[in-house]
Amino acid sequence: MKDFAGKICFITGGASGAGFGQAQIFSEAGMKVVIADVRQDHLDEAMAYFKEKGAPAHAIKLDVTDREGFAAAADEVEKVFGSTPDLLVLTAGVNVFGPAEASTYDDYDWVVGVCFGGVVNGLVTFVPRMIKAGKGGHIAATVSWGAFGAGPTTAPYSAAKAAVLNLLESYFVALKPYGIGVSALCPANIRSKIYEAAIKGRPEKYKNTGYHVTEDTQKFLASIHEKGMDPRVLADWLKKGIENEQFLIVPYPSGPRMVELALSRFVDYASPEGMKRLEEKQKQPPTEEELKHMAEREGYSVNEMRKPGAAPIMPDFKDVGFGKAKKDVDWVDPNKKVN
Ligand SMILES: NC(=O)c1ccc[n+]([C@@H]2O[C@H](COP(=O)([O-])OP(=O)(O)OC[C@H]3O[C@@H](n4cnc5c(N)ncnc54)[C@H](O)[C@@H]3O)[C@@H](O)[C@H]2O)c1
């Protein structure tokens, strides 16, 4: 998709962070923008922005886990702007962090429900409508660099994002004959309000977490996101990727090489010699190239990445207990670890 002017764009999570950046950039490209978001306060702020600009925009309060709500939102777009979207951007997402072994069903149901289920619902709602409209178009999702790695404290989030990446690849192949492109946007650190989700955005029915989550852990997370990529810059990467019909958009100069290095671990996992190589590698400090890549992804300088405690790769989690288990999860105990 190369021409955006006059077309319709529907963005989930479009009222804050990455999604709001996308709404601004596609609006500036001449699109009519629909922002769908579960938080009314975010929607009000975003709509005030578009009102001041005099740009065509429409807000819909939508929880992406609500399938009937999604269908109603799709009907509403057709009513308001006269047609189904040309560009669908599935960006709504949440996160919460803690040891994999402390995770509860609620941790999975909430994070996977929004991050993966929300994308499934968007695809099932809009793909038939887009094909029937016969206009071609493009579908993108804001995935995450987390799709390429599985950290010990990111299990539900990394799993959901890896699943989204795989899912999008299926649709990339399936929708090509209809003239509908598909892209997976995989950023690392973004300047956003995602740190609010675990406290303000977590529904009561999923409240049983195994993780230690407090105002202080979320303030710590906020301090990491302050360093993140400007959402408008990220949206420019997405727009360029869509123009180039690129499936995978890793929004850094070293993006392709980062992917190559991240995926090479699977080659090692697949043999006894490879497992030994990985074990040896884990004992070594990061290489200069890895430091440069981490700096690009996290928004720090290479020198900052070198300083222990100064960067997200080596944070001092002790003070606030970020990424730890809730106190009553008594099997998460360093004394029980044999390695
Ligand atoms: N912040 C980062 O560093 C980072 C990195 C990689 C990927 N991402 C991904 O980017 C996407 C956007 O997140 P962000 O960082 O801009 O956060 P954000 O919190 O600033 O924006 C996300 C928006 O999604 C909305 N949302 C949350 N749950 C929803 C639901 N159930 N239904 C509808 N809307 C919902 C929120 O209200 C919010 O307005 C997410 O998918 C996230 O996983 C974020």
The ligand as an ORCA input file, in Angstrom:
! r2SCAN-3c Opt
* xyz 0 1
  N       6.163      0.135     25.485
  C       7.038     -0.676     24.953
  O       8.226     -0.584     25.264
  C       6.619     -1.721     23.957
  C       7.608     -2.466     23.324
  C       7.249     -3.388     22.361
  C       5.926     -3.560     22.026
  N       4.980     -2.822     22.654
  C       3.596     -3.040     22.261
  O       3.065     -1.841     21.758
  C       1.659     -1.873     21.880
  C       1.164     -0.543     22.405
  O       1.596     -0.368     23.741
  P       2.215      0.994     24.302
  O       3.545      0.682     24.816
  O       2.043      2.076     23.338
  O       1.288      1.186     25.597
  P       0.169      2.245     26.019
  O      -0.386      1.714     27.281
  O       0.717      3.633     26.016
  O      -0.902      2.120     24.851
  C      -1.684      0.964     24.703
  C      -3.131      1.355     24.532
  O      -3.888      0.130     24.414
  C      -5.054      0.276     25.211
  N      -5.555     -1.040     25.633
  C      -5.077     -1.854     26.601
  N      -5.858     -2.929     26.743
  C      -6.846     -2.809     25.823
  C      -7.978     -3.598     25.488
  N      -8.253     -4.724     26.141
  N      -8.775     -3.164     24.501
  C      -8.538     -2.007     23.855
  N      -7.499     -1.192     24.145
  C      -6.662     -1.603     25.120
  C      -4.625      1.117     26.397
  O      -5.743      1.746     27.013
  C      -3.688      2.114     25.740
  O      -4.371      3.281     25.344
  C       1.334     -3.066     22.774
  O       0.881     -4.138     21.989
  C       2.674     -3.398     23.391
  O       2.755     -4.752     23.742
  C       5.277     -1.909     23.607
*
